[in-house]
Amino acid sequence: MNGATSPRPERWRTFIALPLPDDLRSEIAAELEVVRAAWPRARWARPDGLHVTLRFLGATGSHLVPQLGAALQDAARGQPALACSLGRVGTFGRGPLRRVVWVGFDRGAAEVAALAGRVDAALRERGLLPHVPGAGETARELRPHVTLAREVPAGLVDDVARALAPAAGRDWAARQLVLMRSHGDVGGSRYEKLLSLPLRG
């Protein structure tokens, strides 16, 4: 025995999400182009990464990815695509600089929240949810939304809402359940898809 030890697994910042379809991401990016130019100091979400977070996992050992994949397979099994549409623009935080600006759901919020509950149950069944700091045994209430930007002046929120008005009520289908890895970057977080499970019932 030479005393060598196995290298520690990498720790990745991960989350489980429903990505928006490509055409809707492109539409949102085009509608927000003028507003983004008016306040470039905001931390605008990358258009190619627009998504709905179902469960934030935080620092996750890379060795757990196969187990997470098995849990997501359980959650996705028999689950059809979710019919959704975008709704109103809202914010988190108060004061002159809003912490997060997001767009919510006009249709499909209850179904997305139900899928998030299935994901939580599948993670808990495999002993993965206790690895999440602060996670309890009861499902937390999910407010489905798509984050658009962070650190946005309160006076710009109405401009964001007006810009996105053409997309409000637009029907789209959530067809994938994905495990994502987040990479910090100068231009905003960049997301890497680790696993993707189809939703097709």
ABEGO torsion letter per residue (X at the ends): XAGBBBBBBBBBBBBBBBBBBAAAAAAAAAAAAAAAAABAABBBBBAAABBBBABBAEBBBAAAAAAAAAAAAAAABGBBBBBBBBBBBBBBEBEABBABBBBBBABGAAAAAAAAAAAAAAAAAAGAAAABBGBBABBBBBBBBBBABBGBBAAAAAAAAAAAAAABGBBBBBABBBBBBBBBBAAEBBBBBABBBBBAX
